[in-house]
């Protein structure tokens, strides 16, 4: 089913993410089937597909929220542990399709939460509040302010997160993810609900993140945004990778056009099977958030 296209510029970078044969089943339903996927350093890669294609499920497999039924995910050659906070510590950070901030904490405090995987101070240090604790706290605050300046929110550091406009809340979520010092950043629909100006600002921010040496993987429904932004684009349809290549190759593929228009192609699953998979994905996603505190998914 899969067509691969080599992108010359991508070949030069180190492989930071290597997913092999990733399959995710919910009972008898398969939401993601045998997906191979790589991201190299210095690369921005897009992941697109119709609703219910398995994009977010695949993201969750990459970040430890789901344990793949089959296959493995490696980060810089090491198999990732099946715990999301350990994946974050290893060097992969993410944002979510639905904004998940600590609404009643300040902008600065939200970013400081993202530093928890990079601080070494333990319980006794926090209780005793000795010189080491104060030094680490000052360093974390300084780094958090650097990140807020990077995303353009330094003047709102003491504002409550809930009082930020929608576009700035998206920026804050990215800053919090960057606080964990990732080598790979996963963005789940970063421009959802944005106007054209906000989308353009987000595009510039992603380029700036890439320029800092951080690889980026993006799920997005805005095709203009994704094709302007990405070095490579992969298309998931009914949980399988249909094609991967540069923007021109993907846009010109008749199967991609058919998938977005809802037209059947060879070996495509039927509507009933597709609906069952989409429902299983939605139910599993709900299960991961029912008892969670917003913004603390990486602690599960």
N, C-alpha and C positions, 0 to 999 in steps of 0.2 A: 504493500500500500504506500510505502514511504518513498519519496524522491529526495535525494540529497544533492545539494549544490555547494561546491567548495567556494569559500570566500578567501581570496589570497591574503588580504590584510589581517584576517583573524588567525592565520596559520602561525604568525610570528610569536604570539603571546603564549605564556604558560597557561595550561589548563587549570582553572581554579575550581570548576564544578564539572563533575563527570557522573552522569546518571546512566546506568546500564539496565535495560530491560525492566524499567519501573512499571509495575502493575499494581493496581489498587482495586480490590473487590469489596463490596458490601453485601454479605450473604452470597447469593447466587448472581449478583449483578456486578459487572465489570465497568468501573468508571474511567480507569486509565489502563491501557493495555500495551505492555512491552515497549515503553517509550525510552529511546536513547537520546541523550541531550548533553551538550557540552557548552560551557562558557569559558572564554579565555580572558586573561588579564588585559585591561585596556579596551574591552569590548562592551558595547551596549547591544543586548539581544532582546528581541521582542517575541512574545508568545501570544498568538491570537487564535480565534476560533469562535464559532457561534455560541450562543447561550447553551449551557449544558454540555459543552465539549470536554470538560474535565480539567480546565485550566487551573482553577483554584485548588482542586483536589491534588493536582500535580505539585503545585506550590507547597501545599501542606505536607506532601511527602518529602519535599526537599528540605523543609524546615523543622521536621521532627514532630509536627502536630499529628501526623498520621505515620504509622509504620507500614511501609509498602508490603503488600502480600507477597510479591516477588520482586527480585532485582535489588540493586544497591545504589547508594548515592555516596560519592566520594568528594571531599573538599581538599584540594591540593594533595591528592594521592591517598588520603586517609579516609576510611569508611566513617561516615558520620554516625554518632551515637543516636539512639532512638528517643532522645529527650530534647525538647525545644530549647531549654536554657543552655544545654550543652552544645547544641548547634550554634547558638548565638556566641558562646564562649570560643568556639572553634573559629569563627570569623564570618558567619552568614547572618545578616540582619534583614528584616522585612518590615513593610508597612501592610496595612489591611485595606480591603475594598471599603469597608465601613470604618470611619475614623474611630480610633480607640485610644482616647487620651484620658488622663486624670482631670476631669472637668473642673474640680474644685481646688486643684493645685495650680501654682503659678507656672508660667511658661518655662522659667528657669528650673523649677523643681521637676517638671516633666522630663527635661533633658537630663537632669541629674539621675533620674531613675534609670535611664539608659546606660549610665556609667557603671551599674552594679556589677557587670561581668568583668570590668577592668580595674576594680579596686580590690586591694588585698586586706583591708582592715576588717577584722572579725568582730565577734560579739564583745569580747573583753575590751578591745580597743575602743569600741563605741561607748561602752559603759564607763570606762575610766577616763576617756576623752583626754588622753595624753598628747604630747607634742606630735607623735606620729600620726594620730588621728586628725589633728588640726591641719597638719601639713598636707595630708591626703585630701582632706575636704577642700582646702584652698585650691589645690591642683585641679580637682574635679570641677569646681566652680569656674576656674579660669578656662578650662577646656570647654565647658558648657557655653560660656559666653562667646568663645571663639566660634562655636558652631552656630549660635544664634546670629552672630554677625554674618556668617557665611550664608545663611538662608534669609537674611534681612529682617530678623526679629529682635535684634539686640535692644532696641528702644522699648520693647514690650516685655522685657524679662520678668517684671513684677506683676504683669497683668494675669488674671485668672484665664486658664486655657479656654473656658467656656465662653468668654467674652470676645474671643478672636473671631474675625470673619472666617467664613468657610475656607477660602483659599489659604489663609494664614494658618489655619488648623492643619491643613495638609502639609504645609512647610514645617510646622512644628513636629509632626509625626516623622517626617524625614530626618529632622535634626536629632530627634530622640534615637532613631535607628542608627544614625551615624555616630552617636555617642559611644556605641559599643566597639568602635574602631574596626568595622568589618572590612574584609577583602572583597566581599560580594554583597551587593544590596539588591533585594527583591522588592519590586514595587507592584502592588496589586491595584490596578486602575487608578493611578495617581491623579488623573485629570477628570475623574467622574464628577459631574455637577459643576464644572468650571466653565467660565465664559472664555472667549477666544484670547483675551489679554492674559488671563490667569494661566491658560494652557501654554501660551508662549513663554511666560515666566518659568513655568515648570520645566519646559523643554530646555531652557538655558541653564536651569539649576542642575538637571541631569547631566548635561554636557560638562558642567563645572565639577560635578562629582567624579565623572569619568577622568577628567583631567588631573584629579588628585590620585589617580592610580587605582580607583575602586571599580571593579567590574559591576555591571548593572544588568539585571534581568527584569523585563517589564511585561506585565499583562495589561492590555488596553483595548477598548472597543473603538477609540477614535483612530481611524485608519490613517488619516493625514498626519496625526501626531506620531504614530508608530513608524510609518514609512519615512518620515523626515528624520527621525531620531536614531534608528537602529542600523547597526552594521549588518546584522542578520535577522531574519524573521522566521519563526517556525509556526506551523499551523496545526492545531489539534482539531480533529473532527471525530466525534463519538469516542473520545478517549484515545485515539490513535494519532500518531504524527503523520500528517498527510504529505507535507513537503517542508523543506527548510532551504533557505537561500537568501540572496539579496532581495531588496525591495522589488526590483523590476521583474525578477524571476517569479516571485510569489504572486505579485499582482496580475501577472499574465497567465497564470495557471488556470485552465478551465475548471478544474475540480474545486479550486478555492472559490471561484465565482459561483459555481453551482451550489457549494455548501452554504454560502451566505445568502443565496437566493432561495434556499430550501429545496433545490432540485436534487433528485437522486443521482448518484454516480455508481460505478461498478463496485459491488461488494459492500455498499453502504447498508448499515443496519436499518430496519424498518422503524416507522414512527413510534410504534408501541414500545419497542426495546429502548429507543432513545429517551422516551418519556420516563420509563422506569429508572434508567440510569440517572437522569436529572433529578428525580425525586429522591433517590438514594443519596446522592451528593448533598442535597439540601438538608436531609435529615441528619446526616453525619456532621455537617457543619453546625447545625443547631445543637447537637450533643456536645460539641467542643466548647460552646459558649454559654450554656445554660447556667452553670454555677461559677463562671469566671468573673473576676473583677476586671473591668475594662482596662486595657493596657497592660495586663499582667500575663498575656498568653505565653510569653517566653519564659515564664516561671513554672509552667506545667511540665 
